[in-house]
Amino acid sequence: MGGTSPMNCPECDCQIPIPNDAIQGELVSCKDCGTSYELVREPGSNLFSMRAAELEQEDWGE
């Protein structure tokens, strides 16, 4: 998985394009189901994997 080629969404299997200039920690989203993923660089390579993004919830002062 990874590099600049598309990856498949683990939720719906739609292809998610990975930017040519992608960096560690960048967020990408599936255009079909809307799930967000964080790009994680594989140690010692230029390949990326994806993990579910941990999106912070706003507390609106609560």
N, C-alpha and C positions, 0 to 999 in steps of 0.2 A: 504494500500500500504506500502511496505517497508520491513524493516528488511534485511535479506539476501536472500529473495526470489526474483525472477525476477519481473520486472515491465514491463508493456506494453508501447511502444512508443506512445505518443499522436498523432504523425504525421502519422505513418504507421501501428501501432498496433503490431509490431514485439516485441518479448520479449528482454528486456535488462537485463543482469545479474548484480546483485548488489554484490560487493565483501563482503566477510565475515568481513573484517576489514575496511569497509567504514567509512568515517568521514564526518562531516558537511562541505559542500562546495566542496566536491570532484566532479570532472567532469566525467560523463559517456557518451558514444556515442552509438547510434543505429548502428548496423552493416549493416542494410539494407539501410536506407535513409541517414545516416551520421549526423543526427541532434545531437547536444550536449546538455546535461542537467546537471544542478547542483543539487546535493543531498542536501535536506533541512531536518534537523531532526525536527520531530514533537515535540512541547513542552511537556515535562513531559513523554516522551516515548523513546523507542529505534527504533521507526519506522521512515522511510524516505518517503518523497515525492520528486517529481522532478519538477524543473521549468526550462524553457528555459535558457540556459547559455548565458550570455552577453559576447560575445567574443570581445576583443579589436582589433580594426583594426590598423595595423601599418601605420604610416604616412610617412615613408621613408624620413623624413626630410623636408616634404613639409610645 
